[in-house]
Structure formats: structure tokens, C-alpha cells
Amino acid sequence: MDKATINNQIKSLRKKLGLTQVDFAKRVGVGLRFLRELERGKTTIRLDKLNQVLDFLGLHLELMRNENIKPGLKDKNLNSK
């Protein structure tokens, strides 16, 4: 998921809830200027802030979308245990 998609989805969900940017920013706990810039694509959102927004919306960040991902260890000594 790219920056533009995240920004647009946050804006869309805020509007679906019928919240102004002012109300949404207050309820989520982010600054109004930050939210405005985020929705316009002028800034990026840190993971902790994204989790704050998602928590307010009752959503979660799906980190592992591909079920076929296999973890790999860089330290070969750990693989032998």
C-alpha cells in the first residue's frame, strides 16, 4: 500500500464518519495541520501515528498480506539450532 492510498483512505473514512478535520484530529489525538497535510499528500505518517488513526477507526494494520512469505535468518548460526 502506497502513501497516496493510505492518505486517501484516511480521508475517505473520516468523511464516512461525518467528521470534520477538526473533530477527527481532536478525537484521534493528532494536530489539525498534520491531518490536513496528510490528506493532501504533503506529509507522510509514521507507524505510531497510523496505528493511532487506525485504532480510532477500529481497524488494524495488516503487515503480512502474503501468506507465502517465509522468514529468513541472516545469522546462519541461528538456523542450525
N, CA, C and O atoms as a GROMACS GRO file, in nm:
protein
  324
    1MET      N    1   0.085  -0.117   0.000
    1MET     CA    2   0.000   0.000   0.000
    1MET      C    3   0.090   0.123   0.000
    1MET      O    4   0.181   0.135   0.082
    2ASP      N    5   0.065   0.214  -0.092
    2ASP     CA    6   0.149   0.332  -0.102
    2ASP      C    7   0.093   0.450  -0.023
    2ASP      O    8  -0.018   0.445   0.029
    3LYS      N    9   0.174   0.555  -0.015
    3LYS     CA   10   0.140   0.674   0.063
    3LYS      C   11   0.007   0.735   0.020
    3LYS      O   12  -0.076   0.768   0.104
    4ALA      N   13  -0.013   0.749  -0.110
    4ALA     CA   14  -0.136   0.812  -0.161
    4ALA      C   15  -0.259   0.731  -0.123
    4ALA      O   16  -0.363   0.788  -0.090
    5THR      N   17  -0.248   0.600  -0.128
    5THR     CA   18  -0.361   0.514  -0.093
    5THR      C   19  -0.397   0.529   0.054
    5THR      O   20  -0.514   0.542   0.088
    6ILE      N   21  -0.297   0.528   0.139
    6ILE     CA   22  -0.321   0.544   0.283
    6ILE      C   23  -0.385   0.679   0.311
    6ILE      O   24  -0.484   0.688   0.384
    7ASN      N   25  -0.329   0.785   0.254
    7ASN     CA   26  -0.383   0.919   0.275
    7ASN      C   27  -0.528   0.929   0.229
    7ASN      O   28  -0.612   0.985   0.300
    8ASN      N   29  -0.557   0.876   0.111
    8ASN     CA   30  -0.693   0.882   0.058
    8ASN      C   31  -0.790   0.800   0.141
    8ASN      O   32  -0.905   0.841   0.161
    9GLN      N   33  -0.746   0.685   0.190
    9GLN     CA   34  -0.835   0.602   0.272
    9GLN      C   35  -0.866   0.669   0.405
    9GLN      O   36  -0.979   0.662   0.453
   10ILE      N   37  -0.769   0.732   0.465
   10ILE     CA   38  -0.793   0.803   0.591
   10ILE      C   39  -0.895   0.914   0.569
   10ILE      O   40  -0.989   0.929   0.647
   11LYS      N   41  -0.878   0.990   0.463
   11LYS     CA   42  -0.972   1.098   0.431
   11LYS      C   43  -1.111   1.043   0.404
   11LYS      O   44  -1.211   1.097   0.453
   12SER      N   45  -1.119   0.937   0.327
   12SER     CA   46  -1.247   0.876   0.293
   12SER      C   47  -1.320   0.824   0.417
   12SER      O   48  -1.440   0.845   0.432
   13LEU      N   49  -1.246   0.757   0.504
   13LEU     CA   50  -1.307   0.703   0.626
   13LEU      C   51  -1.353   0.815   0.719
   13LEU      O   52  -1.458   0.804   0.782
   14ARG      N   53  -1.275   0.922   0.727
   14ARG     CA   54  -1.314   1.036   0.810
   14ARG      C   55  -1.446   1.093   0.759
   14ARG      O   56  -1.536   1.123   0.838
   15LYS      N   57  -1.457   1.108   0.629
   15LYS     CA   58  -1.579   1.163   0.570
   15LYS      C   59  -1.698   1.069   0.589
   15LYS      O   60  -1.809   1.115   0.614
   16LYS      N   61  -1.675   0.939   0.578
   16LYS     CA   62  -1.783   0.841   0.601
   16LYS      C   63  -1.837   0.850   0.743
   16LYS      O   64  -1.955   0.825   0.767
   17LEU      N   65  -1.750   0.885   0.836
   17LEU     CA   66  -1.792   0.901   0.975
   17LEU      C   67  -1.862   1.034   0.998
   17LEU      O   68  -1.919   1.058   1.104
   18GLY      N   69  -1.858   1.121   0.898
   18GLY     CA   70  -1.922   1.251   0.909
   18GLY      C   71  -1.847   1.347   0.999
   18GLY      O   72  -1.906   1.437   1.058
   19LEU      N   73  -1.716   1.329   1.009
   19LEU     CA   74  -1.635   1.414   1.096
   19LEU      C   75  -1.560   1.518   1.015
   19LEU      O   76  -1.509   1.490   0.906
   20THR      N   77  -1.553   1.638   1.069
   20THR     CA   78  -1.469   1.741   1.010
   20THR      C   79  -1.324   1.708   1.041
   20THR      O   80  -1.296   1.623   1.126
   21GLN      N   81  -1.234   1.775   0.973
   21GLN     CA   82  -1.092   1.755   1.004
   21GLN      C   83  -1.062   1.794   1.148
   21GLN      O   84  -0.982   1.729   1.214
   22VAL      N   85  -1.126   1.899   1.195
   22VAL     CA   86  -1.104   1.946   1.333
   22VAL      C   87  -1.147   1.838   1.432
   22VAL      O   88  -1.071   1.803   1.522
   23ASP      N   89  -1.269   1.786   1.415
   23ASP     CA   90  -1.320   1.683   1.507
   23ASP      C   91  -1.236   1.555   1.501
   23ASP      O   92  -1.203   1.497   1.605
   24PHE      N   93  -1.202   1.513   1.381
   24PHE     CA   94  -1.125   1.391   1.364
   24PHE      C   95  -0.988   1.404   1.430
   24PHE      O   96  -0.945   1.315   1.503
   25ALA      N   97  -0.920   1.516   1.405
   25ALA     CA   98  -0.788   1.539   1.463
   25ALA      C   99  -0.794   1.536   1.615
   25ALA      O  100  -0.708   1.476   1.680
   26LYS      N  101  -0.895   1.602   1.672
   26LYS     CA  102  -0.909   1.603   1.819
   26LYS      C  103  -0.933   1.464   1.873
   26LYS      O  104  -0.870   1.423   1.971
   27ARG      N  105  -1.023   1.391   1.811
   27ARG     CA  106  -1.057   1.257   1.861
   27ARG      C  107  -0.943   1.158   1.848
   27ARG      O  108  -0.923   1.073   1.934
   28VAL      N  109  -0.868   1.170   1.740
   28VAL     CA  110  -0.755   1.079   1.717
   28VAL      C  111  -0.634   1.118   1.802
   28VAL      O  112  -0.557   1.032   1.844
   29GLY      N  113  -0.620   1.248   1.826
   29GLY     CA  114  -0.505   1.295   1.904
   29GLY      C  115  -0.389   1.338   1.817
   29GLY      O  116  -0.273   1.329   1.857
   30VAL      N  117  -0.421   1.387   1.696
   30VAL     CA  118  -0.318   1.441   1.608
   30VAL      C  119  -0.348   1.588   1.582
   30VAL      O  120  -0.461   1.633   1.605
   31GLY      N  121  -0.250   1.661   1.536
   31GLY     CA  122  -0.269   1.802   1.508
   31GLY      C  123  -0.350   1.823   1.381
   31GLY      O  124  -0.344   1.744   1.287
   32LEU      N  125  -0.425   1.931   1.379
   32LEU     CA  126  -0.507   1.964   1.263
   32LEU      C  127  -0.419   1.989   1.140
   32LEU      O  128  -0.450   1.941   1.030
   33ARG      N  129  -0.311   2.061   1.158
   33ARG     CA  130  -0.222   2.088   1.045
   33ARG      C  131  -0.166   1.958   0.988
   33ARG      O  132  -0.160   1.941   0.866
   34PHE      N  133  -0.127   1.867   1.075
   34PHE     CA  134  -0.076   1.737   1.031
   34PHE      C  135  -0.182   1.663   0.950
   34PHE      O  136  -0.152   1.611   0.842
   35LEU      N  137  -0.305   1.659   1.000
   35LEU     CA  138  -0.412   1.587   0.930
   35LEU      C  139  -0.439   1.649   0.793
   35LEU      O  140  -0.455   1.578   0.694
   36ARG      N  141  -0.444   1.781   0.787
   36ARG     CA  142  -0.467   1.849   0.659
   36ARG      C  143  -0.357   1.815   0.559
   36ARG      O  144  -0.386   1.784   0.443
   37GLU      N  145  -0.233   1.821   0.603
   37GLU     CA  146  -0.121   1.790   0.514
   37GLU      C  147  -0.122   1.643   0.473
   37GLU      O  148  -0.088   1.609   0.360
   38LEU      N  149  -0.161   1.557   0.565
   38LEU     CA  150  -0.169   1.414   0.535
   38LEU      C  151  -0.272   1.388   0.427
   38LEU      O  152  -0.245   1.317   0.330
   39GLU      N  153  -0.390   1.444   0.442
   39GLU     CA  154  -0.497   1.422   0.345
   39GLU      C  155  -0.463   1.480   0.208
   39GLU      O  156  -0.512   1.431   0.106
   40ARG      N  157  -0.381   1.583   0.205
   40ARG     CA  158  -0.341   1.643   0.077
   40ARG      C  159  -0.216   1.576   0.020
   40ARG      O  160  -0.171   1.611  -0.090
   41GLY      N  161  -0.159   1.482   0.092
   41GLY     CA  162  -0.040   1.412   0.045
   41GLY      C  163   0.088   1.491   0.061
   41GLY      O  164   0.187   1.463  -0.006
   42LYS      N  165   0.085   1.590   0.148
   42LYS     CA  166   0.202   1.676   0.168
   42LYS      C  167   0.296   1.624   0.276
   42LYS      O  168   0.406   1.676   0.293
   43THR      N  169   0.254   1.522   0.347
   43THR     CA  170   0.338   1.463   0.452
   43THR      C  171   0.312   1.314   0.458
   43THR      O  172   0.212   1.265   0.404
   44THR      N  173   0.401   1.243   0.522
   44THR     CA  174   0.381   1.100   0.543
   44THR      C  175   0.344   1.077   0.688
   44THR      O  176   0.360   1.165   0.773
   45ILE      N  177   0.294   0.960   0.715
   45ILE     CA  178   0.250   0.928   0.851
   45ILE      C  179   0.343   0.822   0.909
   45ILE      O  180   0.370   0.720   0.846
   46ARG      N  181   0.390   0.847   1.029
   46ARG     CA  182   0.473   0.749   1.099
   46ARG      C  183   0.384   0.633   1.143
   46ARG      O  184   0.263   0.648   1.157
   47LEU      N  185   0.445   0.520   1.164
   47LEU     CA  186   0.371   0.400   1.201
   47LEU      C  187   0.293   0.419   1.330
   47LEU      O  188   0.179   0.373   1.340
   48ASP      N  189   0.350   0.487   1.429
   48ASP     CA  190   0.279   0.507   1.555
   48ASP      C  191   0.155   0.594   1.536
   48ASP      O  192   0.051   0.569   1.596
   49LYS      N  193   0.166   0.696   1.451
   49LYS     CA  194   0.050   0.782   1.422
   49LYS      C  195  -0.054   0.705   1.341
   49LYS      O  196  -0.174   0.720   1.364
   50LEU      N  197  -0.008   0.624   1.247
   50LEU     CA  198  -0.100   0.543   1.167
   50LEU      C  199  -0.178   0.449   1.257
   50LEU      O  200  -0.299   0.433   1.242
   51ASN      N  201  -0.109   0.387   1.352
   51ASN     CA  202  -0.177   0.298   1.446
   51ASN      C  203  -0.278   0.374   1.532
   51ASN      O  204  -0.383   0.321   1.566
   52GLN      N  205  -0.245   0.498   1.568
   52GLN     CA  206  -0.337   0.583   1.644
   52GLN      C  207  -0.466   0.606   1.564
   52GLN      O  208  -0.576   0.593   1.618
   53VAL      N  209  -0.451   0.640   1.437
   53VAL     CA  210  -0.566   0.665   1.350
   53VAL      C  211  -0.646   0.537   1.332
   53VAL      O  212  -0.769   0.538   1.345
   54LEU      N  213  -0.578   0.427   1.303
   54LEU     CA  214  -0.647   0.300   1.282
   54LEU      C  215  -0.718   0.254   1.408
   54LEU      O  216  -0.829   0.200   1.400
   55ASP      N  217  -0.657   0.274   1.522
   55ASP     CA  218  -0.719   0.237   1.649
   55ASP      C  219  -0.850   0.313   1.668
   55ASP      O  220  -0.950   0.254   1.709
   56PHE      N  221  -0.848   0.442   1.639
   56PHE     CA  222  -0.970   0.522   1.650
   56PHE      C  223  -1.078   0.471   1.555
   56PHE      O  224  -1.196   0.468   1.591
   57LEU      N  225  -1.037   0.430   1.435
   57LEU     CA  226  -1.132   0.382   1.336
   57LEU      C  227  -1.176   0.237   1.361
   57LEU      O  228  -1.264   0.186   1.293
   58GLY      N  229  -1.113   0.172   1.459
   58GLY     CA  230  -1.146   0.033   1.488
   58GLY      C  231  -1.088  -0.063   1.386
   58GLY      O  232  -1.141  -0.171   1.364
   59LEU      N  233  -0.978  -0.022   1.324
   59LEU     CA  234  -0.913  -0.104   1.222
   59LEU      C  235  -0.774  -0.143   1.268
   59LEU      O  236  -0.725  -0.093   1.369
   60HIS      N  237  -0.711  -0.234   1.194
   60HIS     CA  238  -0.574  -0.272   1.227
   60HIS      C  239  -0.491  -0.277   1.099
   60HIS      O  240  -0.545  -0.293   0.989
   61LEU      N  241  -0.363  -0.265   1.114
   61LEU     CA  242  -0.271  -0.269   1.002
   61LEU      C  243  -0.232  -0.413   0.976
   61LEU      O  244  -0.178  -0.482   1.063
   62GLU      N  245  -0.259  -0.458   0.855
   62GLU     CA  246  -0.225  -0.595   0.818
   62GLU      C  247  -0.085  -0.594   0.759
   62GLU      O  248  -0.065  -0.553   0.645
   63LEU      N  249   0.011  -0.640   0.837
   63LEU     CA  250   0.150  -0.634   0.794
   63LEU      C  251   0.188  -0.747   0.699
   63LEU      O  252   0.268  -0.728   0.608
   64MET      N  253   0.131  -0.861   0.720
   64MET     CA  254   0.169  -0.978   0.641
   64MET      C  255   0.055  -1.015   0.547
   64MET      O  256  -0.024  -1.104   0.579
   65ARG      N  257   0.046  -0.949   0.434
   65ARG     CA  258  -0.064  -0.973   0.340
   65ARG      C  259  -0.041  -1.098   0.257
   65ARG      O  260  -0.137  -1.160   0.210
   66ASN      N  261   0.082  -1.138   0.239
   66ASN     CA  262   0.115  -1.252   0.157
   66ASN      C  263   0.140  -1.373   0.246
   66ASN      O  264   0.235  -1.374   0.324
   67GLU      N  265   0.055  -1.473   0.236
   67GLU     CA  266   0.068  -1.592   0.321
   67GLU      C  267   0.188  -1.677   0.284
   67GLU      O  268   0.228  -1.764   0.362
   68ASN      N  269   0.247  -1.655   0.168
   68ASN     CA  270   0.360  -1.737   0.124
   68ASN      C  271   0.495  -1.684   0.169
   68ASN      O  272   0.598  -1.742   0.135
   69ILE      N  273   0.495  -1.577   0.246
   69ILE     CA  274   0.621  -1.521   0.294
   69ILE      C  275   0.682  -1.616   0.397
   69ILE      O  276   0.614  -1.661   0.490
   70LYS      N  277   0.809  -1.646   0.379
   70LYS     CA  278   0.880  -1.731   0.475
   70LYS      C  279   0.991  -1.649   0.537
   70LYS      O  280   1.068  -1.585   0.465
   71PRO      N  281   1.000  -1.649   0.670
   71PRO     CA  282   1.106  -1.571   0.734
   71PRO      C  283   1.241  -1.633   0.705
   71PRO      O  284   1.255  -1.754   0.690
   72GLY      N  285   1.340  -1.549   0.698
   72GLY     CA  286   1.476  -1.596   0.678
   72GLY      C  287   1.567  -1.530   0.780
   72GLY      O  288   1.552  -1.411   0.810
   73LEU      N  289   1.661  -1.605   0.832
   73LEU     CA  290   1.753  -1.551   0.931
   73LEU      C  291   1.885  -1.516   0.865
   73LEU      O  292   1.936  -1.593   0.783
   74LYS      N  293   1.940  -1.401   0.900
   74LYS     CA  294   2.068  -1.360   0.845
   74LYS      C  295   2.183  -1.434   0.911
   74LYS      O  296   2.284  -1.461   0.846
   75ASP      N  297   2.169  -1.466   1.039
   75ASP     CA  298   2.274  -1.534   1.114
   75ASP      C  299   2.261  -1.685   1.093
   75ASP      O  300   2.169  -1.747   1.146
   76LYS      N  301   2.352  -1.743   1.016
   76LYS     CA  302   2.343  -1.885   0.984
   76LYS      C  303   2.357  -1.973   1.108
   76LYS      O  304   2.310  -2.086   1.108
   77ASN      N  305   2.422  -1.922   1.212
   77ASN     CA  306   2.436  -2.000   1.336
   77ASN      C  307   2.301  -2.023   1.402
   77ASN      O  308   2.282  -2.125   1.468
   78LEU      N  309   2.207  -1.930   1.384
   78LEU     CA  310   2.075  -1.947   1.443
   78LEU      C  311   1.996  -2.055   1.371
   78LEU      O  312   1.911  -2.120   1.433
   79ASN      N  313   2.022  -2.075   1.242
   79ASN     CA  314   1.950  -2.176   1.165
   79ASN      C  315   1.985  -2.317   1.207
   79ASN      O  316   1.905  -2.409   1.189
   80SER      N  317   2.103  -2.337   1.263
   80SER     CA  318   2.148  -2.472   1.296
   80SER      C  319   2.095  -2.521   1.429
   80SER      O  320   2.115  -2.638   1.464
   81LYS      N  321   2.028  -2.437   1.505
   81LYS     CA  322   1.978  -2.478   1.637
   81LYS      C  323   1.849  -2.552   1.626
   81LYS      O  324   1.793  -2.594   1.728
   0.00000   0.00000   0.00000
